[in-house]
Amino acid sequence: MSLPEAPQIDRPSASAAPVAVPLPLSGEDQARADLYALLSRLLLAAPDSALLDALAHADPILSEGGDPALEQSWEALTLASGVMDPEAVAEEFDTLFVSVGTPPVNPYGSRYLSGFMNDTPLAELRADLARFGIGRVRGVGEFEDHLGALCETMRVLITGAPGIARQPIERQQAFFEVHIAPWYERCLADIGGAEGSNYYRLVARLAGAFLAIEAQAFVVG
C-alpha cells in the first residue's frame, strides 16, 4: 500500500514565538492509519475499479513470525480484488447494506450495543467526538457509529486532520475500547456470514484480523 505524502508544515519566522511541532508519524502508526482508512472506505462504499486494481497490485503484509491472520487475510483480499468485477462487488454491497427495508447487516454500534438504531451509544459517541473537535460531515448519510465511520475516526485520532490534533495512544485506546471493541466481532461475523457475502466476507476477515491486533496491542501497551 502506498503511503500519503508527508504534510507540509509552515515554518515560523525568526521573530515568532516558539510553537510545538508534532513529530512525524512512525512507520507503524502510518501503517495503522492506512489500514483504518482502507477499512473505512470498503465499509462505507463498494470499491470501484481503481481501488480493486490498487488492491490487486498491493504489496504483501508480512507477519514476521507473529500471528499470520493479518498476512493471510490481506493476501486473500488482494487476490480476490484482482478477479472481482466492480459491478458484482457493488451489487453485493447493496445487497448486504442497502437493501430495501431492513438490510441483512446494519453495521452500527447502537444496533449492537443497545438493540436499536440511533440510540444512547450514538449520543455518547457524539459527545466524545465533540471533545476531539470531530463532527459529522454535512451531507453524509451514515451515522457516526457506523463501523466504517469509526475506522475513519481512528485514522484521524492517529494522524490528526486540519484543525484536529493527533491524539496520544491512551486516548486512542480509550476510544477504541468504548466505541469499537464491545461489538465489532459480532458485526464482522454478521457481514462474513450473511447470505451473498463473497468479497465482503474477505473484507470482514481482514477487518477482524487487524482490529484484533489493535485490541491486543492496546492491552499490552
C-alpha positions in Angstrom: 0.0 0.0 0.0 1.4 3.4 -0.9 1.7 5.9 1.9 0.4 9.5 1.5 2.9 12.3 1.2 4.0 13.9 4.5 2.0 17.1 5.3 3.7 20.4 4.7 4.4 22.3 7.9 4.5 26.1 7.9 7.8 27.3 9.4 7.5 30.3 11.8 9.6 33.4 11.2 12.6 34.0 13.4 10.7 36.6 15.4 7.7 34.3 16.1 7.2 32.7 19.4 8.2 29.0 19.6 5.5 26.6 18.7 5.2 22.8 19.3 5.5 20.9 16.1 4.3 17.3 16.1 6.9 14.7 15.3 6.4 12.7 12.0 4.3 9.6 12.3 6.2 6.4 12.9 6.0 3.8 10.2 3.9 1.7 12.4 1.3 4.4 13.1 1.2 5.3 9.4 0.5 1.7 8.6 -2.2 1.6 11.2 -3.8 4.7 9.8 -3.6 3.4 6.2 -5.4 0.2 7.2 -8.1 2.1 9.1 -8.6 4.3 6.1 -8.9 1.3 3.8 -11.4 -0.4 6.0 -13.4 2.8 6.3 -13.5 3.1 2.5 -14.6 -0.5 2.0 -17.2 -0.5 4.7 -18.8 2.8 3.6 -19.0 2.1 -0.1 -18.2 -0.6 -2.6 -14.7 -0.4 -4.1 -14.5 1.0 -7.7 -12.3 -0.5 -10.4 -9.4 1.8 -9.4 -9.4 0.6 -5.8 -9.8 -3.0 -6.8 -6.8 -2.7 -9.2 -4.7 -0.9 -6.5 -5.5 -3.7 -4.0 -4.7 -6.4 -6.6 -1.2 -4.9 -7.1 -0.6 -4.0 -3.4 2.5 -5.3 -1.6 2.0 -8.2 0.8 1.7 -7.7 4.6 4.3 -9.8 6.3 3.6 -11.3 9.7 7.4 -11.6 10.5 6.9 -14.6 12.8 3.8 -13.3 14.6 0.1 -14.3 14.1 -0.3 -14.8 10.3 -4.0 -13.9 10.4 -3.5 -10.4 9.0 -1.0 -11.5 6.4 -3.3 -14.3 5.2 -6.5 -12.2 5.2 -4.7 -9.5 3.3 -3.4 -11.9 0.7 -6.9 -13.4 0.2 -8.4 -9.9 -0.3 -5.8 -8.8 -2.7 -6.1 -11.9 -4.8 -9.9 -11.6 -4.9 -9.6 -7.9 -5.8 -7.7 -9.0 -9.0 -10.6 -11.1 -10.3 -13.7 -9.4 -9.0 -15.9 -7.4 -11.3 -16.7 -3.9 -9.9 -20.3 -4.2 -10.7 -20.6 -7.5 -8.9 -19.0 -6.1 -5.8 -21.3 -3.1 -5.9 -24.3 -5.3 -6.2 -23.0 -7.4 -3.3 -22.5 -4.2 -1.2 -26.1 -3.1 -1.9 -27.5 -6.5 -1.1 -25.7 -6.6 2.3 -26.0 -3.0 3.4 -28.5 -1.0 1.3 -31.4 -3.4 0.6 -35.0 -2.1 0.5 -36.4 -2.5 4.0 -34.1 -3.9 6.6 -30.7 -5.0 5.1 -29.0 -8.2 6.3 -26.4 -6.2 8.1 -26.7 -2.8 9.9 -23.1 -2.1 11.0 -23.9 0.5 13.6 -22.7 0.5 17.2 -26.1 1.4 18.6 -27.7 -1.6 16.9 -25.3 -4.0 18.6 -24.8 -2.3 21.9 -28.5 -1.4 22.7 -30.5 -3.3 20.1 -31.8 -0.1 18.5 -30.5 2.2 15.8 -29.7 5.9 16.7 -29.8 5.1 20.4 -27.9 6.1 23.6 -24.5 4.7 22.4 -24.6 7.1 19.4 -25.3 10.1 21.7 -22.4 9.1 23.9 -20.2 8.7 20.8 -21.1 12.2 19.6 -20.2 13.7 23.0 -16.7 12.0 22.7 -16.2 13.2 19.1 -17.1 16.7 20.1 -14.3 16.7 22.7 -11.9 15.9 19.9 -13.4 18.6 17.6 -14.8 16.0 15.3 -18.2 16.5 13.8 -20.4 14.8 11.2 -19.7 16.0 7.7 -22.7 17.8 6.2 -24.5 15.7 3.7 -23.1 12.3 4.9 -25.9 9.9 5.3 -24.3 7.4 7.7 -24.5 7.9 11.4 -21.2 8.3 13.3 -21.4 4.9 14.9 -21.2 3.1 11.6 -18.2 0.8 11.7 -16.7 2.4 8.7 -17.1 5.9 10.2 -15.5 4.7 13.4 -12.5 3.4 11.4 -12.1 6.8 9.8 -12.3 8.4 13.3 -9.5 6.1 14.4 -7.4 7.2 11.4 -8.0 10.9 12.4 -7.0 10.2 16.0 -3.8 8.6 14.8 -2.8 11.1 12.1 -4.7 14.3 13.0 -6.6 16.4 10.4 -6.9 20.1 9.6 -8.0 21.7 12.9 -7.9 18.3 14.8 -4.9 17.3 16.8 -3.3 13.9 16.8 -4.2 12.0 19.9 -1.9 10.1 22.2 -2.1 6.4 22.3 -4.0 6.5 25.6 -6.9 8.4 24.1 -6.9 6.2 21.0 -7.1 3.2 23.3 -10.0 4.7 25.3 -12.0 5.5 22.2 -11.4 2.0 20.7 -12.3 0.2 23.9 -15.5 2.1 24.5 -16.9 2.5 20.9 -15.4 -0.3 18.8 -14.2 -3.3 20.9 -17.5 -4.3 22.6 -19.3 -5.1 19.3 -17.0 -5.2 16.2 -16.6 -9.0 16.3 -20.3 -9.6 16.2 -20.7 -7.2 13.4 -18.0 -8.7 11.3 -19.3 -12.2 11.9 -22.7 -11.0 10.6 -21.0 -9.5 7.5 -19.0 -12.6 6.8 -21.9 -15.0 7.4 -24.6 -13.1 5.5 -26.1 -14.8 2.5 -24.5 -13.5 -0.6 -21.4 -12.3 1.2 -18.5 -13.1 -1.1 -16.0 -10.3 -1.4 -17.2 -8.8 1.9 -16.6 -12.0 3.7 -12.9 -11.3 2.9 -13.2 -7.6 4.0 -14.7 -8.8 7.3 -11.9 -11.3 7.7 -9.3 -8.6 7.2 -11.0 -6.2 9.5 -11.3 -8.8 12.2 -7.6 -9.7 12.0 -6.5 -6.1 12.1 -8.8 -5.0 14.9 -7.8 -8.0 17.0 -4.2 -6.8 16.7 -5.2 -3.3 17.7 -7.1 -4.7 20.7 -4.2 -6.8 21.9 -1.7 -4.0 21.3 -3.7 -1.6 23.4 -3.8 -4.1 26.3 -0.1 -4.9 26.1 0.8 -1.3 25.8 
